[in-house]
């Protein structure tokens, strides 16, 4: 078969011109080499550059994700800290308010107690004054009744005796 190919007999039987075939093969190889050098090389270089850019973008995205996760944790920790501070301040305010309220209650109770004691003392003074006034009025009335019954005016000695008697009885 190699002898047939070399003589060109088989190719000619098939209607293939070996010179044209050789020329076409040479043109194909030259075209392939030129295209691979010029076009395919550039396209391949562009594809490699694009792949590197994509890889860098993936790495950048991963770094951003890592930063976002770190910042999220920091933010959550900061929020927790703020919540705790707010809770502590609220508790301190409540404690101060309770202490102030207890102080106000104690002061009000002390004021009420002193006011009650003052009122009791005032009532006792008024009671004493009323009793003195009542005795005086009773003595005066008794003397007037005694004078009417006896139909005479009592002298100061008799008046003093009646007053002494009324004071001893009361």
C-alpha positions as CSV (number, residue, x, y, z in Angstrom):
1,X,0.0,0.0,0.0
2,X,2.9,2.3,0.7
3,X,4.2,1.7,-2.7
4,X,0.8,2.7,-4.2
5,X,0.8,5.9,-2.2
6,X,4.4,6.7,-3.2
7,X,3.7,6.1,-6.9
8,X,0.6,8.3,-6.6
9,X,-1.5,5.6,-8.3
10,X,-4.1,5.2,-5.6
11,X,-4.4,8.9,-5.1
12,X,-4.9,9.4,-8.8
13,X,-7.4,6.6,-8.9
14,X,-9.4,8.5,-6.2
15,X,-9.1,11.7,-8.1
16,X,-6.7,13.4,-5.7
17,X,-3.7,15.3,-7.0
18,X,-0.8,14.6,-4.7
19,X,0.8,18.0,-5.4
20,X,-2.4,19.8,-4.5
21,X,-2.8,17.6,-1.4
22,X,0.8,18.3,-0.3
23,X,0.2,22.1,-0.9
24,X,-3.0,22.0,1.0
25,X,-1.3,20.1,3.9
26,X,1.5,22.6,3.9
27,X,-0.9,25.6,3.8
28,X,-3.0,24.0,6.6
29,X,0.1,23.4,8.8
30,X,1.4,27.0,8.2
31,X,-2.1,28.4,8.8
32,X,-2.4,26.4,12.0
33,X,1.1,27.5,13.2
34,X,0.3,31.1,12.4
35,X,-3.1,31.0,14.0
36,X,-1.8,29.2,17.0
37,X,1.0,31.8,17.3
38,X,-1.1,34.8,16.7
39,X,-4.7,34.1,17.4
40,X,-4.7,31.1,19.7
41,X,-1.8,32.3,21.8
42,X,-3.5,35.6,22.4
43,X,-6.8,33.9,23.1
44,X,-5.1,31.4,25.4
45,X,-3.2,34.3,27.1
46,X,-6.4,36.2,27.5
47,X,-8.2,33.2,28.9
48,X,-5.3,32.6,31.4
49,X,-5.4,36.3,32.4
50,X,-9.2,36.1,32.9
51,X,-8.8,33.0,35.0
52,X,-6.2,34.7,37.2
53,X,-8.6,37.7,37.6
54,X,-11.4,35.4,38.5
55,X,-9.2,33.7,41.0
56,X,-8.2,37.0,42.5
57,X,-11.8,38.1,42.6
58,X,-12.7,34.8,44.5
59,X,-9.9,35.5,47.0
60,X,-11.1,39.1,47.4
61,X,-14.6,37.9,48.0
62,X,-13.4,35.3,50.5
63,X,-11.4,38.1,52.3
64,X,-14.5,40.3,52.3
65,X,-16.6,37.5,53.7
66,X,-14.1,36.9,56.4
67,X,-14.1,40.6,57.2
68,X,-17.9,40.7,57.2
69,X,-18.0,37.7,59.6
70,X,-15.4,39.4,61.9
71,X,-17.2,42.7,61.8
72,X,-20.5,41.0,62.5
73,X,-19.1,39.3,65.5
74,X,-17.6,42.6,66.7
75,X,-20.9,44.3,66.2
76,X,-22.8,41.6,68.1
77,X,-20.2,41.8,70.9
78,X,-20.6,45.6,70.9
79,X,-24.4,45.3,71.0
80,X,-24.2,42.8,73.9
81,X,-21.8,45.2,75.7
82,X,-24.2,48.1,75.2
83,X,-27.2,46.0,76.3
84,X,-25.3,45.0,79.5
85,X,-24.3,48.7,80.2
86,X,-27.9,49.7,79.6
87,X,-29.2,47.0,81.9
88,X,-26.6,48.0,84.6
89,X,-27.6,51.7,84.3
90,X,-31.2,50.8,84.5
91,X,-30.6,48.7,87.6
92,X,-28.6,51.6,89.2
93,X,-31.4,54.0,88.4
94,X,-34.0,51.7,89.8
95,X,-31.8,51.2,92.9
96,X,-31.4,55.0,93.3
97,X,-35.1,55.5,92.7
98,X,-36.0,52.9,95.4
99,X,-33.6,54.5,97.8
100,X,-35.0,57.9,97.1
101,X,-38.6,56.6,97.5
102,X,-37.7,54.9,100.8
103,X,-36.1,58.1,102.0
104,X,-39.1,60.1,101.0
105,X,-41.4,57.5,102.7
106,X,-39.3,57.6,105.9
107,X,-39.3,61.4,105.8
108,X,-43.1,61.5,105.3
109,X,-43.6,59.0,108.1
110,X,-41.4,61.1,110.4
111,X,-43.2,64.2,109.4
112,X,-46.6,62.5,109.9
113,X,-45.4,61.3,113.3
114,X,-44.2,64.7,114.4
115,X,-47.4,66.3,113.1
116,X,-49.5,63.7,115.0
117,X,-47.5,64.3,118.2
118,X,-47.9,68.1,117.7
119,X,-51.7,67.6,117.1
120,X,-52.0,65.4,120.2
121,X,-50.1,68.0,122.3
122,X,-52.4,70.8,120.9
123,X,-55.5,68.7,121.7
124,X,-54.2,68.1,125.2
125,X,-53.6,71.9,125.7
126,X,-57.0,72.7,124.3
127,X,-58.6,70.0,126.5
128,X,-56.9,71.5,129.5
129,X,-57.9,75.0,128.6
130,X,-61.5,73.8,127.9
131,X,-61.6,72.1,131.3
132,X,-60.3,75.2,133.0
133,X,-62.9,77.3,131.2
134,X,-65.6,74.8,131.9
135,X,-64.7,74.8,135.7
136,X,-64.8,78.5,135.6
137,X,-68.1,78.6,133.9
138,X,-69.5,75.9,136.2
139,X,-68.2,77.8,139.2
140,X,-69.8,81.0,138.0
141,X,-73.1,79.3,137.2
142,X,-73.1,77.6,140.6
143,X,-72.5,80.8,142.3
144,X,-75.3,82.5,140.3
145,X,-77.7,79.6,141.2
146,X,-76.7,79.8,144.9
147,X,-77.3,83.5,144.9
148,X,-80.7,83.1,143.3
149,X,-81.7,80.3,145.6
150,X,-80.6,82.2,148.7
151,X,-81.8,85.5,147.2
152,X,-78.8,87.3,148.3
153,X,-75.4,88.3,147.0
154,X,-72.5,86.2,148.2
155,X,-69.4,87.9,149.4
156,X,-65.9,87.1,148.2
157,X,-65.2,84.6,151.0
158,X,-68.3,82.6,150.2
159,X,-67.4,82.7,146.6
160,X,-63.8,81.4,147.3
161,X,-65.3,78.5,149.4
162,X,-67.6,77.5,146.5
163,X,-64.8,77.7,144.0
164,X,-62.6,75.5,146.3
165,X,-65.4,73.0,146.7
166,X,-65.9,72.7,142.9
167,X,-62.2,72.3,142.2
168,X,-61.9,69.5,144.8
169,X,-64.8,67.7,143.2
170,X,-63.5,67.8,139.7
